[in-house]
Amino acid sequence: MTWLARAVADVERDPESVYALFPRAAREGGPGARAELLRTLTKAAQDPAAAITRLYWQGDAGERLEILETLPQLDLGPAALPLVHDALRTNDTRLVAAALGPYGSAWLDDHAFRQGVLKCVFMSVPLASVEGLGRRFDEELRRMLADFAAERRAAGRPVPPDVLERL
């Protein structure tokens, strides 16, 4: 039996075991192991959102990134939005980009989504990585990006090409 198969069986039997297994999953189980443990936890835990939230808060940046990237597969509804909001407050470009992936794009309200897009621009995260940007792009976001571009020009600084494309 592989490490991942044993770990999945352990989480199915005892969802609390995930807290010891999850940090080791990438090293022991290989690519995709953490996502598999999260999917298993979602089925096995009484309160999957609370369990995943606990994993997120206990995790390092790599673990948090994998949780954010796996959220769209977990059918949690808006329950994991606090994790997305936390990721948008970080200075880790990987977490900010993941926060605006499929889950964040589906569940963030318009204001938070716009603020997230603007944070991507400030952090030089390519707007192409923002899931659903075309669908969610509105006049308010256009205005915010235009204001950003005007400030950059006034300061004699370049405006990122992906911002110019949307003005």
C-alpha positions in Angstrom: 0.0 0.0 0.0 1.4 3.4 -0.9 1.8 6.2 1.6 -1.0 8.1 0.0 -3.4 5.2 0.1 -2.6 4.6 3.8 -3.0 8.3 4.6 -6.4 8.4 2.8 -7.5 5.4 4.8 -6.4 7.0 8.0 -8.3 10.2 7.3 -11.4 8.2 6.4 -11.2 6.4 9.7 -10.1 9.4 11.8 -10.4 12.8 10.2 -8.2 14.3 13.0 -5.2 12.3 11.6 -5.1 14.8 8.7 -3.3 17.4 10.9 -0.3 15.1 11.2 -0.4 13.8 7.7 -1.0 17.0 5.7 2.3 18.6 6.3 4.1 15.5 5.2 1.9 14.8 2.2 3.9 16.5 -0.5 7.1 14.8 0.5 5.7 11.4 1.3 2.8 11.1 -1.2 4.0 13.2 -4.1 2.2 15.7 -6.3 -1.5 15.8 -5.7 -1.4 14.1 -2.3 -2.5 17.1 -0.3 -5.4 17.7 -2.7 -6.4 14.1 -2.2 -6.3 14.4 1.5 -8.4 17.5 1.4 -11.0 15.8 -0.8 -11.1 12.8 1.7 -11.3 15.2 4.6 -14.3 16.9 3.0 -16.1 13.6 3.0 -15.0 12.3 6.4 -15.1 15.4 8.7 -18.3 16.5 10.4 -17.5 20.1 9.6 -15.3 20.1 6.6 -14.9 23.9 6.3 -13.8 24.1 9.9 -11.3 21.3 9.4 -9.9 22.8 6.3 -9.7 26.2 8.0 -7.7 24.7 10.8 -5.3 23.1 8.3 -4.9 26.5 6.6 -4.1 28.4 9.8 -1.6 25.7 10.9 0.0 25.5 7.5 3.0 27.1 5.9 2.8 29.1 2.7 3.1 26.0 0.5 0.3 24.2 2.4 -1.9 27.3 2.3 -1.3 27.6 -1.4 -2.4 24.0 -2.0 -5.5 24.5 0.1 -6.4 27.6 -1.9 -5.8 25.8 -5.2 -7.9 22.8 -4.1 -10.9 24.8 -2.8 -12.9 24.7 -6.1 -12.9 20.8 -5.9 -14.3 20.7 -2.3 -17.9 21.9 -2.6 -17.7 24.1 0.5 -19.8 26.9 -0.8 -18.8 30.3 0.6 -17.5 28.8 3.9 -13.9 29.1 3.0 -14.0 32.7 2.0 -12.1 33.8 5.2 -9.1 31.9 3.8 -9.4 33.8 0.5 -9.6 37.1 2.3 -6.5 36.1 4.4 -4.6 35.2 1.3 -5.5 38.6 -0.3 -3.9 40.3 2.8 -0.6 38.6 2.3 2.5 39.8 0.4 3.0 36.4 -1.1 2.2 36.7 -4.8 1.4 33.0 -5.1 -1.2 33.2 -2.4 -2.8 36.4 -3.8 -3.0 34.8 -7.3 -4.5 31.6 -5.9 -7.0 33.6 -3.9 -8.3 35.0 -7.2 -8.5 31.5 -8.8 -11.8 29.7 -9.5 -13.0 29.6 -5.9 -12.4 33.3 -5.1 -13.8 34.4 -8.5 -17.0 32.4 -7.8 -17.5 33.6 -4.2 -15.9 37.0 -3.6 -18.3 39.9 -3.6 -17.7 42.6 -6.2 -15.8 44.9 -3.9 -13.4 42.3 -2.6 -12.9 40.9 -6.1 -12.0 44.4 -7.4 -9.7 45.1 -4.5 -8.0 41.7 -5.2 -7.5 42.6 -8.8 -5.9 45.9 -7.8 -3.7 44.1 -5.4 -2.5 41.9 -8.2 -1.6 45.0 -10.2 0.3 46.5 -7.3 2.2 43.2 -6.8 2.9 42.6 -10.5 0.8 39.5 -10.6 -0.3 39.0 -14.2 -4.0 39.8 -14.7 -4.2 36.7 -16.9 -4.0 34.6 -13.7 -7.2 36.2 -12.3 -10.0 33.7 -13.0 -13.1 35.1 -14.4 -11.7 38.6 -14.9 -13.5 39.1 -18.2 -16.8 38.0 -16.7 -16.4 40.1 -13.6 -14.8 43.2 -15.2 -17.1 46.2 -14.7 -17.1 50.0 -14.9 -16.0 50.4 -11.3 -13.0 48.1 -11.9 -12.2 49.9 -15.1 -12.3 53.2 -13.1 -10.0 51.8 -10.4 -7.5 50.6 -13.0 -7.6 54.0 -14.8 -6.9 55.8 -11.6 -4.0 53.5 -10.9 -2.7 54.1 -14.5 -3.0 57.9 -14.0 -1.1 57.8 -10.7 1.7 55.8 -12.4 1.9 58.2 -15.3 2.0 61.2 -12.9 4.9 59.6 -11.1 6.7 59.0 -14.3 6.4 55.2 -13.9 5.3 52.7 -16.5 1.8 51.3 -16.6 1.7 47.5 -16.8 0.7 46.3 -20.3 -2.1 44.1 -19.0 -3.7 47.1 -17.3 -3.5 49.2 -20.5 -5.2 46.4 -22.4 -8.3 46.8 -20.1 -8.6 50.5 -20.3 
